[in-house]
Amino acid sequence: MWDASLDLLSEVKGLGSYKDVNASAITAELFGRSVRTLDLKSLIASKRAAGRTKDIAVVMELEGLLD
């Protein structure tokens, strides 16, 4: 068994409500299950909007994945 945490949010800073976010979410497979998650551009936008040091630190790395 694996140890993991899961955040469930009703709103994502910089992206809007669950309904807004879900409209541009992607489906991915994780541990044999289909899950909805942010697409890469939305993840970057949410990290920029959060503005926390730990989020800003990975923005450039995530942007590199867009290329």
Secondary structure, 3 states (H helix, E strand, C coil): CCCCCCCCCCEECCCEEHHHHHHCCEEEEECCEEEEECCHHHHHHHHHHHCCHHHHHHHHHHHHHHC
